Structures are given as C-alpha cells and as structure tokens.
C-alpha cells in the first residue's frame, strides 16, 4: 500500500510539473521578449525553462556592450588578487544573479556530448533564420571542442562545466544581438 501511495504521489508530481511547464510556455508566448526566448532555444541545453529564466532574471541581454561584460554580470569571470606586478587569478566569482548563473550551468551540462542536432533541437530550429542557425552550430562545435580539450588535460568535470557556462553566456549575448524585440 505504501509503495502504491508513493507511485501515485510521484505521478501526481510529474503531472503537476508538466502542467506548470505548459503554462509557463503559454505565458511566455505573449511576452514582448518572447522572440529572444525563442532564439535562445536554438542552443543546445537552452530549452524553454532555461531561456525564460535567463531572460526574466537578466532582462535585456543586449544592454551589456560586450560578451565579457555579460559574463561579468553573471559572475562567470575569474577572481583576481593582484598587487604591484603580481597578478593572480582565482576561481570564478560569485557576483551577479545566482539564479541565472545556476540555470546557465545547468544548460552547460548538455554541452558535454558531441555536437549534433537532436530531433527536439531540430524542431526548435525550424523557424529560426540562417544567421541564428549558423551561430548555434558555431557555439555547439566550440563548446564541445573546449570540453574535450579541458577534459583531456584532466580538469575536473565541474570546472569544465563552469567554463562551458561562461562560453554559453557569450553566445547567448551574441544571439540576443541578432533578434529584434517586440515594442
């Protein structure tokens, strides 16, 4: 009886999550920043939830003048301890929006696999212009190469994922530059 109750509770929880996901997707379609959300979904690891969360938490992605500024806003730059001629860089800073940074790292985990276009990604790409599709492919290839290079050096998987999340932030900025926002 206890097992059946747990199974029913798990099914109810799954159904609730699916219903909330569908409602979020429907509400996002009416949002003025939805073209940006839709364009960001061209990247692997950036599905509707990640795209909506990033745009909601960070607002207009193009307000930063460069990808480096966007990375700094998210706390995806190395800390620095410098004095005089000595310059020492440390781990990534924890500045910026914690929620956006966490979602970005979650999206970066999907970059660990070889660059290819899955069926789900292909469906999201159907309505995207060629410029965005080219940027997307360039991002996939670069992130996969970077991942393989860092892993072959013996870098820890979490450190590699944070480095990939940093690159993902730069590509998100570049894609947002290409998309006009609804007035």
N, C-alpha and C positions, 0 to 999 in steps of 0.2 A: 504494500500500500504506500509506503514511504517513497519507494522508487518511482511509482506511478505519479505520485504528487510532485516529485522533483521534475519528472519528464514534462508534465503538464505546465509547471511553472517555467521551465526552460522554453517551451514552445510559446507560451504567452509572452514571455520577454522578447523572444525573437520576432514575433508578430508585431509587438509594440515598437520595436526598433525599426522594422521595415515601414510601418505606418508613419513614424516620425520622419524617417528619411524621405519618404514620398512627399510629405507635407513641406519639408524644407525645400525640396526640389521645385515644387509648385510655387511656393512663395518667392523663390529666387528668380523665377521667370518674369515676374512683374517688377523686379528691382532695376533701377537705372544702370547699375553696374553689372547687369547680367551678361552683356557682351564680353566683358573682361573675364567673368567667371567661366563662360563657355570657352573662351580662347585658352585659358589656363589649363583646362581639362585636356588639351591636346598633349600635354606632357605626361609621361608615364609616372604613376604614383600620385598624380593630382586628379582625384575624382571630385565629384560634386561637393562632398563634405569638406574636403581639404581646400578646394578653391573658394567656396563660400566663406569658410572660416578665415582664410588668409585675407580675403578682400574686406570682410567685415571688421577684422581686427586691425588691419593696416590702412584701410581707406583707399584712397587713390594711390596705386602703386607707382605712378609716374611722378609723384611730387618730389621724389629724390632725383637729383640731377645725374646720378651715375649708379651703376650696379653696386659699386663699392659702398656708396652711401646707403643703399638699401640693405646691404649686408651688415653695415654698422648699426643701422636702425634695429635690425633683428638680433644683434648680439652675436653675429657669425663672423667676427674678426678676432685675431689673436690678441690677448692682453699683452701689454708691453711694460717692462721695468727697465727704464733707461736712466743713465746718469753719466754726464760727460760724454766721452767717446764710446762707452759701453752701451750696447743695445741688446736687450734680452727679450725674446718673445716667449710668452707662456701659453697656457691653454685658452680656449675660446672664452670670450667674456659672457657674462650672463645679463648683459644690458638688454633693453628692449622688451618687447611684448613676449611674455613667457608662453602664452597660449599659442600664438602664431609660430613661435620657434619650435614648440613641441610638435605641432601639426606638420611643419616643414620637415622635421627629422623623420616623422612617420612616413611622409611621402618619399623621402630619400631612400628608405629601406627597399623600395621597389626597384631601385636602380642597380641593385646588386646582380641582376641577371643580365645575360647578353641582350644587346639591342635588337629588338624585333617589334613588330606591330601585332598585338593580340587582337582577337575578334572584337573585344569590348572597346579597345582603343581605336580600332578601325571605324567602328560605328560613331564614336565621338568626333572623328576627323572628317566625316563625310561633308559637313557644311563649312569647314574651315578653308580659308583662302590658301593658295600655294605658298605664299610667303610664310605663313604660320606653320605649315606642314614642314617646310624646309628648316625653319628654326627648331622645330620639335625634333626632327631627325638629328640635326647637329647636336642638340642637347643630349639626346639618348646616347649617341656614339661617344661624345666627350665624357659623359658621366661614367659610362661603362669602362672606357679606357682608363680613366682616373682610378676607378675602383680596382680594376685588375692590377694596375701599377702599384697602388698603395698596399694591396693585399700581398703582392709578390715580395714587397720589402719587409713583410712581417708586421705591418701596422695592425693594431687591434681593430676588430670589426666595428666597434662603436666610434672610434676615432675616424675611421674611413667614412662611416655614415654621416657624421657631422661635417666632414669635408665635402661630401657629396651634397648635403643640405645647403651648404654655403654656395656651391655652384648652382644649385637649383634656384636659389634666391636671385642670382644674377640672371638666369634665363627667364624667370617669372617677370622680372623688370623689363627685359628685352621684349617679351611677348606683349606685355601691357602697353609698351610704347607704340605697338602696331595697331592697337584696337581703339576705335573711336567710342567714346562713352555717350550714352543717351543723355540728352539735356534734361 
